[in-house]
Amino acid sequence: MDRVAQLRDEMRAGLDLVEAAKQPMPVGDAWLLHRLDPFDGSSVVLVGPQPGQLDRVLLRSRDLPGPRPTIEWVVPSPTGAHVAVGISTDGGEDATARVIDVASGAMLSDAVPHVFVSQVSWLADGSGFYARVSDRPLVDGIHPRVALHHLGGVTEHDDALAGAPKSVVVLPSGDALVVEGLGPTLTPTAIKRPGSDRWQPLLEPDAGNLVAMVRGDDLVGITTIGADRGRVVSIPIDSAADRATWTELVPESDGVARGMMPLDEHLVTCEIVNGAHRIRVFAADGTPDHTVDLPEPSGLDLLFGFGRGFGDPHVLPDGPASIVFHLGGFDRPPCPHRYDLATRELTPLMPVVRDERIVATWHRAVSADGYPVGYWHVRLRGTEGPAPALVYGYGGFNVAMHTPCHPTPLMPWLERGGCLLLPQLRGGGEEGLAHYRAALALGKQRTFDDLFAVAEHAVDTGIAAAGHLAFVGASNGGLTAGAAVAQRPELFRAVICAIPAIDLLDLPEHAVGSIVTEYGRADVPEHVAEWRRISPLQQLREGVRYPAVLVDQGEVDIRCPPERSRRFAERLSEIAGPTGRRVVLRERPHGGHVAGEGELWPVWLDFLITEVMESDG
């Protein structure tokens, strides 16, 4: 057996356990689950009368036509009569929304093409759904607009919702919110109340982050407007633009508020404190009640290495006074739990598995400008430093990364004597709004400096072995990986640049909105000058001994197209020549910007083990 196959087998049980932790969702009187194979990207949609009795296949990706068909998302209607599914082919993200009748299992004729990076949002009566779509194939450029599709009928495009990237979210109250933005900043700009046919203005598009639900005639939500670390506010819908009418329910605290869930008589917040999650409970008016007693450190993410955007729901309601969430840690794979707010009883919904071998400690490094950068050091008991270290980072788009989560795909690295360094780099959302904004546009170098500070701190404190560090970064993290190669080649022995934004002077024209915010604008000379200074492709120089580099690229990736990765790998290979370290360009056929962990990590770890653990030079 070759080592890639061996590594795949080593991580299979763990990834299957994570997949098994996913909880079915109610569909009328039945239950539904979308189960993914993390190794080949195939999936199946199951339905049944009970959560533990999902005995009917509603849809299987392998039965769909086209090259590498993928079920991107599954959204049941509020009535449970129908399920909307996003289907793409060839590894792309150009999904077509289709509708399945749950009772018969038949796929209806309804089809909404070019749904981009977005699920649909059903109308309260299940008669149709909103979707964010492009008016042409995504490969030809993204021109976003909001579509309203009526089941069995036409798809309308509301001219009032044209312009900047928008989506419409229908809330449990039946209210429809127009939300502007693409992840880093989300602002509700209009609302359509139940029974109304007009959009009522709310906030200006540049007001800032607010993710809200409707309670009566108020928006209740979590916001960074007026609070770097977030707060919970109540906003009268009829005077939303007048901040003098807002009521602060939960003030800014020592935790970074990332999510909020209003219940009948309570508010529940999800926060990050020193790299780990915390859940707090308040009365409906914001009066503090209690902090949920969780094992320390704990995390609420389901998948290792996949961060969450601002406002993403970590906890979900389960009746008027209880919540459900996935609870895990570095030593505990995620497990669904129910928490009763009245009795304060925390109940696992499946057996909790604990990996007593894993030890995790929280550290702070000091970046070039004096900023304290937090990071987790993860190892197995008995593995003492200095050890070969794998650093995995992102640092972008206000995404919160590396809260405690079992490192399932990286267990083969730990079991071979390595350790993990999991930094919370500026540009991410782990430490608040200022932490995110510090690395925008002219500040992007701060993300890279934070990474270098963490690596140096780990070496200086005896955690990591000098000359035996690897870095892995994907997408925006691939830009950071490229910076590690170009700026600090002596610090890292090997680097994985995955689906990287590797050439800032040649960003894809159809990368709408969020990339403009993140990296700057091509019509601002200062931004272009900074791109030229820090863009990894432009920084490569003759005569430098660069790390071993694996560039992993999807052939049909529209966010980070393959031509840029090819140029980066070709230039590195030219500089390395016959005596330099390895440069490998891996292009995945039918591969886009997203792939299953089991498709990626076995190949990546094989490369890193060879270069960092087994190679002398």
C-alpha positions, 0 to 999 in steps of 0.5 A: 500500500502506498502512503497516501492510501495508508494515510487515507485509511488512518483518518477514515474512522475519524472522519466517518465519526465526524460525519456521523455527528451530523444531526437530522433536520425536521421535514414536516413529520419526517426527518432528513439528513445530508450525509457526505463521503469526505473522501470522494465528495459524493453524498446522499440525502436520507429521509425517515420517520425518526432521527434514528430511522432514516431508511429512504434515499431521497437523492444520491449524487452518484445517480445524477448525470454529468461529470462529478455531480455534487449535492452542494446543499439541502434546504427543506421547506417550512411545511416539509412537503419539499426539499430544495437541493443545489446540484453542480457538476464538474467540481464547479460552484455553478449550482442549479436549485432543484426541488424534490417532492418528499412524499414521492421522492420525485424531482420536480421540473423547477430549476433555478440556474447559477445559484452562487455560494448561497443556499435558498431561503423558503417563503414561510408558506413553502410556495417558493424561495429566494435565491442569490443567482448570477444572470450568466454562467459563473465562469463568464463572470458573476453578476449577482441578483436576487431571484424569487422562484414560485414552485411550478411557475416562474422565476422573478427578478426584483429590480429593487434588489439589483446592484450590490451583492444581496441575499434575502433571508426569510426568518421564522417570523415570516419576515424577509430581510434583504442582507447586503454583503458577502460574509465579512460584513453583513448588513440588513438594508430592507425588510418585507413584513408578512402580508406586505408587498413592499420593502421597508428600508432599514440600515444603510449598506455601509452601516456595519455588521448586524445579524438579526432575527425579528421579535414583534416589531423589533430586530434583535441581533448581534452587531459590531456597530459601536462594539469592537467585540460585539453586542446584542441590540434591539432595534425598532423596525420603523426607526432602524436607521436612527441609532438613538432608538436602539436598546442595548440588551447585552453589552460588549464583554471580554468575549468576542460575540460571534452568534446569538439566538433569541428564544421565547424568554431568553437570549443565548450568545456564543462567544470566543474567549482566549481561542475557545467558545463560551455560551452565555444565557440572558433573560429576554431583556438582556439581564444576565442569567448564567454561563453554560458550564462547558469542559475547558477548552471547548469548541462548537465547530463541526469540522476541523479547520473550517472557520465560521463567519460572523453571525453563523449559528453555533446554537439552534433552538430546540423548543422554547427553553432549550438549545442544541449544538455540536460540542467538542474539543481538541481531545473530543470529536464533535458530539451533538448536545442538548442544553436545558436553560431552566435545569442547566442540564447538558445532555449528549445526544450520542456517546462522547468519545474522548482522546486522552492522548491529546494535549492542547495549550494556548500561547501568545506570540508578539508580532512585528508591530507589538500585537499579541497573536494567539495560537494553540499548540496541540500534541500527543502526550509523550511528544515533547518539543522541539518537534516537527511542527505543522502550522495551519492558518487562514487570517481573512474575511472575518472568519473565526478559525481554530477554536477547539476541535478534534484534529481528525485529518491531522492525527497521522501527523501527531501520531508520527511525533509532530505537533500542530500550531494553530494561529488566529491571525489578523484578518480573521474574526477571532479577536473582534472587528479591529483584529479583522480590519487591521489586515485589510488592503494596506494592512495585509502584511500584518497577517503574514507578520503574525504567522512569522511571529508564531513560528518564531515564538514556537521555535524560541520556546522549544515547542517546534524544531527549527528547520522542521516547520511546515505551513498549510494555507488554502484560498486566502490562506494560500496567499499567506502560504505564498508569502511564507515561501517568498518572504521567509524561505528560511523559516519553513521547510515545506509549504502547501499552497492550496487553491491560492490567491497567489497573484494579487496583481491578477485577481479574477475580475468576477471576484465580487465584493468581498475580495474588493474589501479584503485586498483593496481596489485596482483603481486605488494606486496605493493598493496596487503599489502594496499588491506589487510589494507583497504579492507572492508571485512577484516576490520570487527571486533568483538565487534563493533556496525556497522551501519544498512547495506543493501547489494544490489547485482545482482545474475549474476553480473560478475564485482562484483560477488555476493559471495563477497557480501554474505561473507560481509553480513554474517560476519556483521550479525555474529558480529551484533548478535540479539542485533545489527543493521539490516543487509539485503542482497538483491539479485536481481534475473536476476540482473547484474551490472546495473539496473533501478533507479526505481528498486533500489531507492524505496527499498533503501529509504524504508530502509534508512527512517526506519533506519535514520528517524524513528529509535532511535538506 
